[in-house]
Amino acid sequence: MLFIDIYFAKEMEYFGAKVSLSVYFYNFIRSHNILSKNPDKTRTPRTPALYAKITDCG
């Protein structure tokens, strides 16, 4: 998993870059099941960014 890799950064610059990538992955790429439920009991894969209407691609 991507989150485990941040602990192996040797320098602070790399650590910051890996944390930024982890946050980006979590919010813009990974779909969350709880956000995917529709009122009519169907599922539409959504990321937190889609749910918050920060982005509209998807």
ZADO-820885 format. One record per residue: residue number from 0; x, y, z of N, C-alpha, C, CB in turn; residue in one letter. Coordinates in steps of 0.1 Angstrom, whole numbers, plus 5000, padded with zeros to 4 digits. Glycine has a CB too. Example, Ala and Ser with C-alpha at 12.3 -4.5 7.8 and 13.67 -1.06 7.14 Angstrom:
2
<atom><resi>0</resi><n_u>5132</n_u><n_v>4943</n_v><n_w>5078</n_w><ca_u>5123</ca_u><ca_v>4955</ca_v><ca_w>5078</ca_w><c_u>5132</c_u><c_v>4967</c_v><c_w>5078</c_w><cb_u>5113</cb_u><cb_v>4955</cb_v><cb_w>5090</cb_w><resn>A</resn></atom>
<atom><resi>1</resi><n_u>5128</n_u><n_v>4978</n_v><n_w>5071</n_w><ca_u>5137</ca_u><ca_v>4989</ca_v><ca_w>5071</ca_w><c_u>5129</c_u><c_v>5000</c_v><c_w>5079</c_w><cb_u>5141</cb_u><cb_v>4994</cb_v><cb_w>5057</cb_w><resn>S</resn></atom>
***
This chain:
58
<atom><resi>0</resi><n_u>5008</n_u><n_v>4988</n_v><n_w>5000</n_w><ca_u>5000</ca_u><ca_v>5000</ca_v><ca_w>5000</ca_w><c_u>5009</c_u><c_v>5012</c_v><c_w>5000</c_w><cb_u>4990</cb_u><cb_v>5000</cb_v><cb_w>5012</cb_w><resn>M</resn></atom>
<atom><resi>1</resi><n_u>5004</n_u><n_v>5023</n_v><n_w>4995</n_w><ca_u>5011</ca_u><ca_v>5035</ca_v><ca_w>4993</ca_w><c_u>5015</c_u><c_v>5042</c_v><c_w>5006</c_w><cb_u>5004</cb_u><cb_v>5045</cb_v><cb_w>4985</cb_w><resn>L</resn></atom>
<atom><resi>2</resi><n_u>5006</n_u><n_v>5041</n_v><n_w>5016</n_w><ca_u>5008</ca_u><ca_v>5048</ca_v><ca_w>5029</ca_w><c_u>5020</c_u><c_v>5042</c_v><c_w>5037</c_w><cb_u>4996</cb_u><cb_v>5047</cb_v><cb_w>5037</cb_w><resn>F</resn></atom>
<atom><resi>3</resi><n_u>5023</n_u><n_v>5029</n_v><n_w>5036</n_w><ca_u>5034</ca_u><ca_v>5023</ca_v><ca_w>5043</ca_w><c_u>5047</c_u><c_v>5029</c_v><c_w>5038</c_w><cb_u>5034</cb_u><cb_v>5008</cb_v><cb_w>5041</cb_w><resn>I</resn></atom>
<atom><resi>4</resi><n_u>5048</n_u><n_v>5032</n_v><n_w>5025</n_w><ca_u>5061</ca_u><ca_v>5036</ca_v><ca_w>5019</ca_w><c_u>5066</c_u><c_v>5050</c_v><c_w>5025</c_w><cb_u>5059</cb_u><cb_v>5037</cb_v><cb_w>5005</cb_w><resn>D</resn></atom>
<atom><resi>5</resi><n_u>5057</n_u><n_v>5058</n_v><n_w>5031</n_w><ca_u>5062</ca_u><ca_v>5071</ca_v><ca_w>5035</ca_w><c_u>5071</c_u><c_v>5070</c_v><c_w>5047</c_w><cb_u>5050</cb_u><cb_v>5080</cb_v><cb_w>5039</cb_w><resn>I</resn></atom>
<atom><resi>6</resi><n_u>5071</n_u><n_v>5059</n_v><n_w>5054</n_w><ca_u>5080</ca_u><ca_v>5058</ca_v><ca_w>5066</ca_w><c_u>5094</c_u><c_v>5055</c_v><c_w>5062</c_w><cb_u>5075</cb_u><cb_v>5047</cb_v><cb_w>5075</cb_w><resn>Y</resn></atom>
<atom><resi>7</resi><n_u>5097</n_u><n_v>5052</n_v><n_w>5050</n_w><ca_u>5110</ca_u><ca_v>5048</ca_v><ca_w>5045</ca_w><c_u>5117</c_u><c_v>5060</c_v><c_w>5038</c_w><cb_u>5110</cb_u><cb_v>5036</cb_v><cb_w>5036</cb_w><resn>F</resn></atom>
<atom><resi>8</resi><n_u>5112</n_u><n_v>5072</n_v><n_w>5039</n_w><ca_u>5119</ca_u><ca_v>5084</ca_v><ca_w>5033</ca_w><c_u>5131</c_u><c_v>5087</c_v><c_w>5041</c_w><cb_u>5109</cb_u><cb_v>5096</cb_v><cb_w>5032</cb_w><resn>A</resn></atom>
<atom><resi>9</resi><n_u>5142</n_u><n_v>5089</n_v><n_w>5034</n_w><ca_u>5155</ca_u><ca_v>5092</ca_v><ca_w>5040</ca_w><c_u>5156</c_u><c_v>5107</c_v><c_w>5043</c_w><cb_u>5166</cb_u><cb_v>5088</cb_v><cb_w>5032</cb_w><resn>K</resn></atom>
<atom><resi>10</resi><n_u>5150</n_u><n_v>5116</n_v><n_w>5035</n_w><ca_u>5151</ca_u><ca_v>5130</ca_v><ca_w>5037</ca_w><c_u>5137</c_u><c_v>5136</c_v><c_w>5038</c_w><cb_u>5159</cb_u><cb_v>5137</cb_v><cb_w>5025</cb_w><resn>E</resn></atom>
<atom><resi>11</resi><n_u>5137</n_u><n_v>5148</n_v><n_w>5044</n_w><ca_u>5124</ca_u><ca_v>5154</ca_v><ca_w>5047</ca_w><c_u>5117</c_u><c_v>5158</c_v><c_w>5033</c_w><cb_u>5126</cb_u><cb_v>5167</cb_v><cb_w>5055</cb_w><resn>M</resn></atom>
<atom><resi>12</resi><n_u>5125</n_u><n_v>5162</n_v><n_w>5023</n_w><ca_u>5119</ca_u><ca_v>5166</ca_v><ca_w>5010</ca_w><c_u>5112</c_u><c_v>5154</c_v><c_w>5004</c_w><cb_u>5130</cb_u><cb_v>5171</cb_v><cb_w>5001</cb_w><resn>E</resn></atom>
<atom><resi>13</resi><n_u>5118</n_u><n_v>5142</n_v><n_w>5005</n_w><ca_u>5111</ca_u><ca_v>5130</ca_v><ca_w>4999</ca_w><c_u>5099</c_u><c_v>5126</c_v><c_w>5008</c_w><cb_u>5121</cb_u><cb_v>5119</cb_v><cb_w>4999</cb_w><resn>Y</resn></atom>
<atom><resi>14</resi><n_u>5100</n_u><n_v>5128</n_v><n_w>5021</n_w><ca_u>5089</ca_u><ca_v>5125</ca_v><ca_w>5029</ca_w><c_u>5077</c_u><c_v>5134</c_v><c_w>5026</c_w><cb_u>5093</cb_u><cb_v>5127</cb_v><cb_w>5044</cb_w><resn>F</resn></atom>
<atom><resi>15</resi><n_u>5079</n_u><n_v>5147</n_v><n_w>5024</n_w><ca_u>5068</ca_u><ca_v>5156</ca_v><ca_w>5020</ca_w><c_u>5062</c_u><c_v>5152</c_v><c_w>5007</c_w><cb_u>5074</cb_u><cb_v>5170</cb_v><cb_w>5020</cb_w><resn>G</resn></atom>
<atom><resi>16</resi><n_u>5071</n_u><n_v>5148</n_v><n_w>4997</n_w><ca_u>5065</ca_u><ca_v>5144</ca_v><ca_w>4984</ca_w><c_u>5057</c_u><c_v>5132</c_v><c_w>4985</c_w><cb_u>5077</cb_u><cb_v>5142</cb_v><cb_w>4974</cb_w><resn>A</resn></atom>
<atom><resi>17</resi><n_u>5061</n_u><n_v>5122</n_v><n_w>4993</n_w><ca_u>5054</ca_u><ca_v>5110</ca_v><ca_w>4995</ca_w><c_u>5041</c_u><c_v>5112</c_v><c_w>5002</c_w><cb_u>5062</cb_u><cb_v>5099</cb_v><cb_w>5002</cb_w><resn>K</resn></atom>
<atom><resi>18</resi><n_u>5041</n_u><n_v>5121</n_v><n_w>5012</n_w><ca_u>5028</ca_u><ca_v>5124</ca_v><ca_w>5019</ca_w><c_u>5018</c_u><c_v>5131</c_v><c_w>5009</c_w><cb_u>5031</cb_u><cb_v>5133</cb_v><cb_w>5031</cb_w><resn>V</resn></atom>
<atom><resi>19</resi><n_u>5023</n_u><n_v>5140</n_v><n_w>5001</n_w><ca_u>5015</ca_u><ca_v>5147</ca_v><ca_w>4991</ca_w><c_u>5009</c_u><c_v>5137</c_v><c_w>4982</c_w><cb_u>5023</cb_u><cb_v>5157</cb_v><cb_w>4984</cb_w><resn>S</resn></atom>
<atom><resi>20</resi><n_u>5017</n_u><n_v>5127</n_v><n_w>4977</n_w><ca_u>5011</ca_u><ca_v>5117</ca_v><ca_w>4968</ca_w><c_u>5001</c_u><c_v>5108</c_v><c_w>4975</c_w><cb_u>5023</cb_u><cb_v>5109</cb_v><cb_w>4963</cb_w><resn>L</resn></atom>
<atom><resi>21</resi><n_u>5003</n_u><n_v>5105</n_v><n_w>4987</n_w><ca_u>4994</ca_u><ca_v>5097</ca_v><ca_w>4995</ca_w><c_u>4980</c_u><c_v>5105</c_v><c_w>4997</c_w><cb_u>4999</cb_u><cb_v>5093</cb_v><cb_w>5009</cb_w><resn>S</resn></atom>
<atom><resi>22</resi><n_u>4981</n_u><n_v>5117</n_v><n_w>5000</n_w><ca_u>4969</ca_u><ca_v>5125</ca_v><ca_w>5001</ca_w><c_u>4961</c_u><c_v>5127</c_v><c_w>4988</c_w><cb_u>4972</cb_u><cb_v>5139</cb_v><cb_w>5007</cb_w><resn>V</resn></atom>
<atom><resi>23</resi><n_u>4969</n_u><n_v>5129</n_v><n_w>4977</n_w><ca_u>4963</ca_u><ca_v>5130</ca_v><ca_w>4964</ca_w><c_u>4956</c_u><c_v>5116</c_v><c_w>4960</c_w><cb_u>4974</cb_u><cb_v>5133</cb_v><cb_w>4953</cb_w><resn>Y</resn></atom>
<atom><resi>24</resi><n_u>4963</n_u><n_v>5105</n_v><n_w>4962</n_w><ca_u>4957</ca_u><ca_v>5092</ca_v><ca_w>4959</ca_w><c_u>4944</c_u><c_v>5090</c_v><c_w>4967</c_w><cb_u>4967</cb_u><cb_v>5081</cb_v><cb_w>4962</cb_w><resn>F</resn></atom>
<atom><resi>25</resi><n_u>4944</n_u><n_v>5093</n_v><n_w>4980</n_w><ca_u>4933</ca_u><ca_v>5091</ca_v><ca_w>4989</ca_w><c_u>4921</c_u><c_v>5099</c_v><c_w>4984</c_w><cb_u>4936</cb_u><cb_v>5094</cb_v><cb_w>5003</cb_w><resn>Y</resn></atom>
<atom><resi>26</resi><n_u>4923</n_u><n_v>5112</n_v><n_w>4981</n_w><ca_u>4912</ca_u><ca_v>5121</ca_v><ca_w>4978</ca_w><c_u>4907</c_u><c_v>5121</c_v><c_w>4963</c_w><cb_u>4916</cb_u><cb_v>5134</cb_v><cb_w>4981</cb_w><resn>N</resn></atom>
<atom><resi>27</resi><n_u>4916</n_u><n_v>5118</n_v><n_w>4954</n_w><ca_u>4913</ca_u><ca_v>5119</ca_v><ca_w>4939</ca_w><c_u>4912</c_u><c_v>5106</c_v><c_w>4932</c_w><cb_u>4923</cb_u><cb_v>5128</cb_v><cb_w>4933</cb_w><resn>F</resn></atom>
<atom><resi>28</resi><n_u>4918</n_u><n_v>5096</n_v><n_w>4937</n_w><ca_u>4919</ca_u><ca_v>5083</ca_v><ca_w>4929</ca_w><c_u>4911</c_u><c_v>5072</c_v><c_w>4935</c_w><cb_u>4933</cb_u><cb_v>5079</cb_v><cb_w>4927</cb_w><resn>I</resn></atom>
<atom><resi>29</resi><n_u>4912</n_u><n_v>5070</n_v><n_w>4948</n_w><ca_u>4906</ca_u><ca_v>5059</ca_v><ca_w>4955</ca_w><c_u>4891</c_u><c_v>5062</c_v><c_w>4958</c_w><cb_u>4913</cb_u><cb_v>5056</cb_v><cb_w>4969</cb_w><resn>R</resn></atom>
<atom><resi>30</resi><n_u>4883</n_u><n_v>5053</n_v><n_w>4953</n_w><ca_u>4868</ca_u><ca_v>5054</ca_v><ca_w>4955</ca_w><c_u>4865</c_u><c_v>5048</c_v><c_w>4969</c_w><cb_u>4860</cb_u><cb_v>5048</cb_v><cb_w>4944</cb_w><resn>S</resn></atom>
<atom><resi>31</resi><n_u>4855</n_u><n_v>5055</n_v><n_w>4975</n_w><ca_u>4851</ca_u><ca_v>5050</ca_v><ca_w>4989</ca_w><c_u>4837</c_u><c_v>5045</c_v><c_w>4988</c_w><cb_u>4852</cb_u><cb_v>5062</cb_v><cb_w>4999</cb_w><resn>H</resn></atom>
<atom><resi>32</resi><n_u>4835</n_u><n_v>5034</n_v><n_w>4994</n_w><ca_u>4822</ca_u><ca_v>5027</ca_v><ca_w>4994</ca_w><c_u>4811</c_u><c_v>5035</c_v><c_w>5000</c_w><cb_u>4823</cb_u><cb_v>5014</cb_v><cb_w>5000</cb_w><resn>N</resn></atom>
<atom><resi>33</resi><n_u>4814</n_u><n_v>5042</n_v><n_w>5011</n_w><ca_u>4803</ca_u><ca_v>5049</ca_v><ca_w>5018</ca_w><c_u>4798</c_u><c_v>5061</c_v><c_w>5010</c_w><cb_u>4808</cb_u><cb_v>5054</cb_v><cb_w>5032</cb_w><resn>I</resn></atom>
<atom><resi>34</resi><n_u>4807</n_u><n_v>5067</n_v><n_w>5001</n_w><ca_u>4803</ca_u><ca_v>5078</ca_v><ca_w>4993</ca_w><c_u>4797</c_u><c_v>5074</c_v><c_w>4980</c_w><cb_u>4816</cb_u><cb_v>5087</cb_v><cb_w>4990</cb_w><resn>L</resn></atom>
<atom><resi>35</resi><n_u>4797</n_u><n_v>5061</n_v><n_w>4977</n_w><ca_u>4792</ca_u><ca_v>5055</ca_v><ca_w>4964</ca_w><c_u>4777</c_u><c_v>5052</c_v><c_w>4965</c_w><cb_u>4800</cb_u><cb_v>5043</cb_v><cb_w>4961</cb_w><resn>S</resn></atom>
<atom><resi>36</resi><n_u>4771</n_u><n_v>5053</n_v><n_w>4976</n_w><ca_u>4757</ca_u><ca_v>5049</ca_v><ca_w>4977</ca_w><c_u>4748</c_u><c_v>5060</c_v><c_w>4972</c_w><cb_u>4753</cb_u><cb_v>5045</cb_v><cb_w>4992</cb_w><resn>K</resn></atom>
<atom><resi>37</resi><n_u>4738</n_u><n_v>5056</n_v><n_w>4964</n_w><ca_u>4728</ca_u><ca_v>5066</ca_v><ca_w>4958</ca_w><c_u>4715</c_u><c_v>5064</c_v><c_w>4965</c_w><cb_u>4726</cb_u><cb_v>5064</cb_v><cb_w>4943</cb_w><resn>N</resn></atom>
<atom><resi>38</resi><n_u>4706</n_u><n_v>5074</n_v><n_w>4965</n_w><ca_u>4693</ca_u><ca_v>5072</ca_v><ca_w>4972</ca_w><c_u>4685</c_u><c_v>5061</c_v><c_w>4967</c_w><cb_u>4685</cb_u><cb_v>5085</cb_v><cb_w>4971</cb_w><resn>P</resn></atom>
<atom><resi>39</resi><n_u>4686</n_u><n_v>5057</n_v><n_w>4954</n_w><ca_u>4678</ca_u><ca_v>5046</ca_v><ca_w>4948</ca_w><c_u>4685</c_u><c_v>5032</c_v><c_w>4950</c_w><cb_u>4676</cb_u><cb_v>5049</cb_v><cb_w>4933</cb_w><resn>D</resn></atom>
<atom><resi>40</resi><n_u>4694</n_u><n_v>5031</n_v><n_w>4959</n_w><ca_u>4701</ca_u><ca_v>5018</ca_v><ca_w>4963</ca_w><c_u>4711</c_u><c_v>5013</c_v><c_w>4952</c_w><cb_u>4690</cb_u><cb_v>5008</cb_v><cb_w>4966</cb_w><resn>K</resn></atom>
<atom><resi>41</resi><n_u>4714</n_u><n_v>5022</n_v><n_w>4943</n_w><ca_u>4725</ca_u><ca_v>5018</ca_v><ca_w>4933</ca_w><c_u>4738</c_u><c_v>5024</c_v><c_w>4938</c_w><cb_u>4721</cb_u><cb_v>5023</cb_v><cb_w>4919</cb_w><resn>T</resn></atom>
<atom><resi>42</resi><n_u>4749</n_u><n_v>5020</n_v><n_w>4931</n_w><ca_u>4762</ca_u><ca_v>5024</ca_v><ca_w>4935</ca_w><c_u>4769</c_u><c_v>5031</c_v><c_w>4923</c_w><cb_u>4771</cb_u><cb_v>5013</cb_v><cb_w>4940</cb_w><resn>R</resn></atom>
<atom><resi>43</resi><n_u>4775</n_u><n_v>5042</n_v><n_w>4926</n_w><ca_u>4783</ca_u><ca_v>5050</ca_v><ca_w>4916</ca_w><c_u>4796</c_u><c_v>5052</c_v><c_w>4923</c_w><cb_u>4776</cb_u><cb_v>5063</cb_v><cb_w>4912</cb_w><resn>T</resn></atom>
<atom><resi>44</resi><n_u>4807</n_u><n_v>5047</n_v><n_w>4918</n_w><ca_u>4820</ca_u><ca_v>5049</ca_v><ca_w>4924</ca_w><c_u>4823</c_u><c_v>5064</c_v><c_w>4925</c_w><cb_u>4831</cb_u><cb_v>5042</cb_v><cb_w>4917</cb_w><resn>P</resn></atom>
<atom><resi>45</resi><n_u>4826</n_u><n_v>5069</n_v><n_w>4937</n_w><ca_u>4830</ca_u><ca_v>5083</ca_v><ca_w>4940</ca_w><c_u>4842</c_u><c_v>5084</c_v><c_w>4949</c_w><cb_u>4818</cb_u><cb_v>5090</cb_v><cb_w>4946</cb_w><resn>R</resn></atom>
<atom><resi>46</resi><n_u>4850</n_u><n_v>5094</n_v><n_w>4946</n_w><ca_u>4861</ca_u><ca_v>5098</ca_v><ca_w>4954</ca_w><c_u>4856</c_u><c_v>5109</c_v><c_w>4963</c_w><cb_u>4874</cb_u><cb_v>5101</cb_v><cb_w>4946</cb_w><resn>T</resn></atom>
<atom><resi>47</resi><n_u>4864</n_u><n_v>5112</n_v><n_w>4974</n_w><ca_u>4860</ca_u><ca_v>5124</ca_v><ca_w>4982</ca_w><c_u>4860</c_u><c_v>5137</c_v><c_w>4974</c_w><cb_u>4869</cb_u><cb_v>5125</cb_v><cb_w>4993</cb_w><resn>P</resn></atom>
<atom><resi>48</resi><n_u>4869</n_u><n_v>5138</n_v><n_w>4964</n_w><ca_u>4869</ca_u><ca_v>5150</ca_v><ca_w>4956</ca_w><c_u>4856</c_u><c_v>5151</c_v><c_w>4947</c_w><cb_u>4882</cb_u><cb_v>5151</cb_v><cb_w>4947</cb_w><resn>A</resn></atom>
<atom><resi>49</resi><n_u>4852</n_u><n_v>5140</n_v><n_w>4942</n_w><ca_u>4839</ca_u><ca_v>5140</ca_v><ca_w>4934</ca_w><c_u>4827</c_u><c_v>5144</c_v><c_w>4943</c_w><cb_u>4837</cb_u><cb_v>5127</cb_v><cb_w>4927</cb_w><resn>L</resn></atom>
<atom><resi>50</resi><n_u>4827</n_u><n_v>5138</n_v><n_w>4955</n_w><ca_u>4816</ca_u><ca_v>5140</ca_v><ca_w>4964</ca_w><c_u>4815</c_u><c_v>5155</c_v><c_w>4968</c_w><cb_u>4818</cb_u><cb_v>5131</cb_v><cb_w>4976</cb_w><resn>Y</resn></atom>
<atom><resi>51</resi><n_u>4827</n_u><n_v>5161</n_v><n_w>4970</n_w><ca_u>4827</ca_u><ca_v>5175</ca_v><ca_w>4974</ca_w><c_u>4826</c_u><c_v>5185</c_v><c_w>4962</c_w><cb_u>4840</cb_u><cb_v>5178</cb_v><cb_w>4982</cb_w><resn>A</resn></atom>
<atom><resi>52</resi><n_u>4825</n_u><n_v>5179</n_v><n_w>4950</n_w><ca_u>4824</ca_u><ca_v>5187</ca_v><ca_w>4938</ca_w><c_u>4836</c_u><c_v>5196</c_v><c_w>4935</c_w><cb_u>4811</cb_u><cb_v>5195</cb_v><cb_w>4939</cb_w><resn>K</resn></atom>
<atom><resi>53</resi><n_u>4848</n_u><n_v>5191</n_v><n_w>4939</n_w><ca_u>4860</ca_u><ca_v>5198</ca_v><ca_w>4936</ca_w><c_u>4864</c_u><c_v>5195</c_v><c_w>4922</c_w><cb_u>4872</cb_u><cb_v>5193</cb_v><cb_w>4945</cb_w><resn>I</resn></atom>
<atom><resi>54</resi><n_u>4861</n_u><n_v>5183</n_v><n_w>4917</n_w><ca_u>4863</ca_u><ca_v>5179</ca_v><ca_w>4903</ca_w><c_u>4850</c_u><c_v>5172</c_v><c_w>4898</c_w><cb_u>4875</cb_u><cb_v>5169</cb_v><cb_w>4902</cb_w><resn>T</resn></atom>
<atom><resi>55</resi><n_u>4849</n_u><n_v>5172</n_v><n_w>4885</n_w><ca_u>4837</ca_u><ca_v>5167</ca_v><ca_w>4879</ca_w><c_u>4839</c_u><c_v>5155</c_v><c_w>4869</c_w><cb_u>4828</cb_u><cb_v>5177</cb_v><cb_w>4872</cb_w><resn>D</resn></atom>
<atom><resi>56</resi><n_u>4852</n_u><n_v>5151</n_v><n_w>4868</n_w><ca_u>4855</ca_u><ca_v>5140</ca_v><ca_w>4859</ca_w><c_u>4852</c_u><c_v>5127</c_v><c_w>4866</c_w><cb_u>4870</cb_u><cb_v>5140</cb_v><cb_w>4854</cb_w><resn>C</resn></atom>
<atom><resi>57</resi><n_u>4846</n_u><n_v>5118</n_v><n_w>4859</n_w><ca_u>4843</ca_u><ca_v>5105</ca_v><ca_w>4865</ca_w><c_u>4831</c_u><c_v>5100</c_v><c_w>4860</c_w><cb_u>4842</cb_u><cb_v>5106</cb_v><cb_w>4879</cb_w><resn>G</resn></atom>
***
